[in-house]
Amino acid sequence: MRRCEVHILQAGHCRHPEAATLIRGGLGPVTFPNLTGLILHPSEGAVLFDTGYDPAFLTATEPFPERLYRWLTPPRFGPEEPVRQQLSRYGLSPKDVRWVILSHFHGDHIAGLGGFPDARIVCARAGLRAATAGGPWRALRGGVLQSLIPADLDSRVTFFEDLPPVPLPTACRPFAEGADLFGDGALLAVPLPGHCPGHWGLVARAETDALHFLVADAAWSSRAIRENRPPPALTTTLLGATQPYRETLQRLHEMTRGASELIVTPAHCAERAADLAQGQATE
């Protein structure tokens, strides 16, 4: 695998009862950060993995029924927290982002997509098909805000399903195969089924040789992976499919028990956000 510079960014957060994301979790609200990846590829340049919260989320959830999304998971982010505002810390502007990789089409993962109109988009064909099927009520039930999907996406998109399959590094077992984004082994997309249709993660080798596995919403927290504790069936059935979700989580649990060189980042993990605050989320 070619090596990349990997940064984990926090693009806002929301608060929600823990019990919705962790079986036998507490009933009180906890903070769920919104973590994204900024990857600097040696030849392809700046690559984003998801985009996090952005003011566009507030615009998209202004009308009804989309406003229900904001009521259920109200986002919080300051003016400097959207990803496009954070790029200047790395000497970049939104125009420098050449690729945006989407783990899936939920609103909190694609809200900032409109800030990168020149970027190629990589996603799952199955995810896009599900996100654009039906009207706003059906989309909302699946966590999708259709107005956040760019109108010109068809002319900018590459699908995971069309990329060449390659073996994953041994440390990723029992996950065996991924899709090679650039044909050089630098970024390998990995199907992580269950959370919703077309849900994928990303493996990248950092310059320090650490192996990053961004798992998006295959787990809401590192604790869920360590303890193999999925969300209650009500949550996983509402958004996706319970049995595939639990099988994916089981595999993540097995993987992390035997791979010390792996750095696993769930998209809403408070532990990883704490690492970020302590300056430990850059490799």
TAKA-V475597 format. One record per residue. N is the residue number from 0. RES is the residue in three letters. SS is DSSP state (H for helix, E for strand, - for the rest). PSI is psi in whole degrees, 0 to 359 (* if undefined). Layout:
n = [N	N]
res = [RES	RES]
ss = [SS	SS]
psi = [PSI	PSI]
//
This chain:
n = [0	1	2	3	4	5	6	7	8	9	10	11	12	13	14	15	16	17	18	19	20	21	22	23	24	25	26	27	28	29	30	31	32	33	34	35	36	37	38	39	40	41	42	43	44	45	46	47	48	49	50	51	52	53	54	55	56	57	58	59	60	61	62	63	64	65	66	67	68	69	70	71	72	73	74	75	76	77	78	79	80	81	82	83	84	85	86	87	88	89	90	91	92	93	94	95	96	97	98	99	100	101	102	103	104	105	106	107	108	109	110	111	112	113	114	115	116	117	118	119	120	121	122	123	124	125	126	127	128	129	130	131	132	133	134	135	136	137	138	139	140	141	142	143	144	145	146	147	148	149	150	151	152	153	154	155	156	157	158	159	160	161	162	163	164	165	166	167	168	169	170	171	172	173	174	175	176	177	178	179	180	181	182	183	184	185	186	187	188	189	190	191	192	193	194	195	196	197	198	199	200	201	202	203	204	205	206	207	208	209	210	211	212	213	214	215	216	217	218	219	220	221	222	223	224	225	226	227	228	229	230	231	232	233	234	235	236	237	238	239	240	241	242	243	244	245	246	247	248	249	250	251	252	253	254	255	256	257	258	259	260	261	262	263	264	265	266	267	268	269	270	271	272	273	274	275	276	277	278	279	280	281	282]
res = [MET	ARG	ARG	CYS	GLU	VAL	HIS	ILE	LEU	GLN	ALA	GLY	HIS	CYS	ARG	HIS	PRO	GLU	ALA	ALA	THR	LEU	ILE	ARG	GLY	GLY	LEU	GLY	PRO	VAL	THR	PHE	PRO	ASN	LEU	THR	GLY	LEU	ILE	LEU	HIS	PRO	SER	GLU	GLY	ALA	VAL	LEU	PHE	ASP	THR	GLY	TYR	ASP	PRO	ALA	PHE	LEU	THR	ALA	THR	GLU	PRO	PHE	PRO	GLU	ARG	LEU	TYR	ARG	TRP	LEU	THR	PRO	PRO	ARG	PHE	GLY	PRO	GLU	GLU	PRO	VAL	ARG	GLN	GLN	LEU	SER	ARG	TYR	GLY	LEU	SER	PRO	LYS	ASP	VAL	ARG	TRP	VAL	ILE	LEU	SER	HIS	PHE	HIS	GLY	ASP	HIS	ILE	ALA	GLY	LEU	GLY	GLY	PHE	PRO	ASP	ALA	ARG	ILE	VAL	CYS	ALA	ARG	ALA	GLY	LEU	ARG	ALA	ALA	THR	ALA	GLY	GLY	PRO	TRP	ARG	ALA	LEU	ARG	GLY	GLY	VAL	LEU	GLN	SER	LEU	ILE	PRO	ALA	ASP	LEU	ASP	SER	ARG	VAL	THR	PHE	PHE	GLU	ASP	LEU	PRO	PRO	VAL	PRO	LEU	PRO	THR	ALA	CYS	ARG	PRO	PHE	ALA	GLU	GLY	ALA	ASP	LEU	PHE	GLY	ASP	GLY	ALA	LEU	LEU	ALA	VAL	PRO	LEU	PRO	GLY	HIS	CYS	PRO	GLY	HIS	TRP	GLY	LEU	VAL	ALA	ARG	ALA	GLU	THR	ASP	ALA	LEU	HIS	PHE	LEU	VAL	ALA	ASP	ALA	ALA	TRP	SER	SER	ARG	ALA	ILE	ARG	GLU	ASN	ARG	PRO	PRO	PRO	ALA	LEU	THR	THR	THR	LEU	LEU	GLY	ALA	THR	GLN	PRO	TYR	ARG	GLU	THR	LEU	GLN	ARG	LEU	HIS	GLU	MET	THR	ARG	GLY	ALA	SER	GLU	LEU	ILE	VAL	THR	PRO	ALA	HIS	CYS	ALA	GLU	ARG	ALA	ALA	ASP	LEU	ALA	GLN	GLY	GLN	ALA	THR	GLU]
ss = [-	-	E	E	E	E	E	E	E	E	E	E	E	E	E	E	E	H	H	H	-	-	-	-	-	-	-	-	E	E	E	E	E	E	E	E	E	E	E	E	E	-	-	-	E	E	E	E	E	-	-	-	-	-	H	H	H	H	H	H	-	-	-	-	-	-	H	H	H	H	H	H	-	-	E	E	-	-	-	-	-	-	H	H	H	H	H	H	H	H	-	-	-	H	H	H	E	E	E	E	E	-	-	-	-	E	H	H	H	H	H	H	H	H	H	-	-	-	-	E	E	E	E	-	H	H	H	H	H	H	H	H	-	-	-	H	H	H	H	H	H	-	-	E	-	H	H	H	-	-	-	-	H	H	H	-	E	E	E	H	H	H	-	-	E	E	E	-	-	H	H	H	-	-	-	-	E	E	E	E	-	-	-	-	-	-	E	E	E	E	E	-	-	-	-	-	-	-	-	E	E	E	E	E	E	E	-	-	-	-	E	E	E	E	E	E	-	-	-	-	-	H	H	H	H	H	H	-	-	-	-	-	H	H	H	H	H	H	H	-	-	H	H	H	H	H	H	H	H	H	H	H	H	H	H	H	H	-	-	-	-	E	E	E	E	E	-	-	-	H	H	H	H	H	H	H	H	-	-	-	-	E	-]
psi = [135	154	147	162	123	127	140	125	147	120	72	187	170	171	139	153	133	326	339	342	354	117	134	25	170	157	344	155	143	165	130	102	159	101	136	169	135	117	126	103	141	334	332	348	214	128	132	141	104	169	351	192	154	155	335	334	319	321	317	335	17	316	168	138	357	335	337	325	314	325	319	320	75	123	153	125	141	173	338	0	329	144	318	335	338	345	330	336	340	16	28	160	166	329	341	348	113	336	140	120	126	121	322	181	18	148	325	353	342	7	326	6	326	344	358	64	344	356	145	150	132	129	179	134	319	324	317	319	315	322	332	1	134	185	190	326	315	317	316	320	329	10	18	137	102	334	346	350	121	140	334	20	322	329	355	358	145	135	138	319	341	356	154	132	142	156	145	159	151	325	341	355	139	5	125	330	142	183	128	110	316	6	12	7	3	318	120	116	142	124	131	78	158	314	318	169	137	43	124	155	187	135	132	139	122	168	334	359	359	146	114	134	105	113	6	236	22	340	145	345	159	327	318	322	313	317	0	53	102	172	165	156	330	317	310	330	322	318	327	241	123	311	312	323	313	327	319	316	319	319	321	319	313	319	312	341	338	11	89	338	354	137	110	129	101	148	340	33	120	328	315	327	323	320	318	315	332	8	25	18	22	135	*]
//
